[in-house]
Amino acid sequence: MKAKIVTLGCAKNGVDSEEIAGVLSAEGYLVDGGARKTEVTIINTCGFIESARQESVRAIKDAVREKAAGRTSKVIVAGCLAQRLGAELQRLAPGADAYVGVGQMARFGEIVAGVRRAGGPVLDVAPPHHRWASVPTRARTGMPWSAYLKVSEGCDHKCSFCTIPSFRGRHVSKPVERVIEEARHLAATGAIELNLIAQDVTQYGFDLYGRFSLPRLLGELNAVEGIEWIRILYFYPNRLTSDVIEAMASLPKVLPYIDIPLQHAHPDTLRRMKRPWDGERYLALFEKVRDAMPDIAIRTTFIVGFPGETDEEFDYLLRFVRDARLDRVGAFLYSKEAGTPAFDMPDQIPSRLKRSRYDALMRMQQQISLEINRGWIGRKLPVLVDHAAGGAGVGRSHRDAPEIDGQVFLSGEVRAGEIVEATVTHAEPYDVHAAC
C-alpha cells in the first residue's frame, strides 16, 4: 500500500511529516511522494497566515480531485489549519475523509486504519495534546547530513498578531533524555548538523524542570558522538540570557548563529504587539552577544504595516536596522488574522503603504548584507557541502541555516556531506563565493 504526504509550511511541519511517514512505514505502507496512485494522501497543512491558509486549501482541493479521478483512495487533512479551523475547513475544502489536528503523529497508523473503515468524514481536532512519536520510527528526508530536531512544541506568549498558540497549544518541552536519544538516532542515520527548532527554544525545559534549561540541553548535545554542528533557531529576545550566551560561546559544536525574531523595534509598536523591550535594549543585547562571539551571525524578522504603525515608528525601525547591522533580515507584511487581538485594532495600514515600507526596509538591508558579506573576503570559513559536481560545490557556513539563508558557492574538489575549509573570494548580498 502506498501513501503520499504533502508538507506545507515550516521546518517543524517537516519534522511532523517525517514522524508520520515513519509511523506509516512501520504499519506496512510505502511512503512515496512521487507515487501516481496511492491508498492514502495526507496533506500536512500550515495555518500561520492567510497566504499559507490559501496554499493549504488549494492543496486539499487538488488531493480531492485526485481522489475523484481514482488516483488516491483516501485523503486526510492534518496539521495546523485543520486544528485552527476545524469544521470550517470541511466547508472551505470539502471532500477529504478526515480532518486531524496537531500533535497526533504517533497515532497515524490508528488514524489511517480508522479512516479506511469509516463511512463518512472524520473530524478529530480536540485541543492540542502533543504526543511524541517513537524516536526510531522517524523517516528521514532531504539531505542525510543535516536534520531538524524539535525540542518543544507550542507557545505561551500572547503576541497580538499571532495565531500559533491557538492551534499549537501551550509550550511543552521534550524531555532532555528524549532529545539526546533522538540526536543519537539522527547521528546514526548520517546527520552531522542538528538544527534545533521550537516556537521558542529559549523556554525549553521550564515546564519540566522549573527553570530555563537550554544551556543544559546544549551541553548534553555537544557530547553526542558524530554531531559536528548544532544550530539554534527561534530565540525569544528577553530570554537570550547570559547563561545561554556563555553556553553558546564555550561549547565547540554550537554554532555562533542566532535567529531571533524581533518583529519591530519601536517601543510603541512592540507594546501593541505585546512583545518585549525596544530597539535600544536589542542593540545592547547584540553588543553583548558579539562581545562573546565576534563572528556570530544574527538573523531576525520584522513585521511591517502593523496596525497603527506611524511614519515615525517605521523610520525608527529603519534607523534600528541601520545601527544593528544584522547579517540576515526577513520581513512580512502584516497579515490580518481572525481571532487575534490585532485583527480589530484601529488604524489598519493600507496594502500599498505596507508594500512601500517593506521595499524600503529590504533595500536598506540588502546593502547592509552586502557590506557584511564583503567583510568576509579573504577569510576562511568552514562550509558544509550540500551539493558537489565537476570540481565545484554549494554549501553553507555557520552563517547559513538550511532553506532560509544564503549559500557558499565553492570552487575545488569537494564531496557532499563533508565540512571543508574555504577562503571567501567574492561576495553578493545574500551569498558568497569561496575557494577550497
Secondary structure, DSSP 4 states (H G I P E B T S, - for coil): -EEEEEE-SSHHHHHHHHHHHHHHHHTT-EE-TT-SSEEEEEEEE--SSHHHHHHHHHHHHHHHHHHHTTSEEEEEEEEHHHHHHTHHHHHHSTT-SEEE-SS-GGGHHHHHHHHHH-SS-EEE-PSP---PPPGGGPPP-S-TTEEEEE-EE------TT--HHHHH-S-EEPPHHHHHHHHHHHHHTT--EEEEE-S-GGGTTHHHHSS--HHHHHHHHHT-TT--EEEEE---GGG--HHHHHHHHH-TTEEEEEE---B---HHHHHHHT----HHHHHHHHHHHHHH-TT-EEEEEEEES-TT--HHHHHHHHHHHHHH--SEEEEEE----TTSGGGG-SSPPPHHHHHHHHHHHHHHHHHHHHHHHHTTTT-EEEEEEEEEETTEEEEE-TT--TTTS--EEEES---TT-EEEEEEEEE-SS-EEEE-
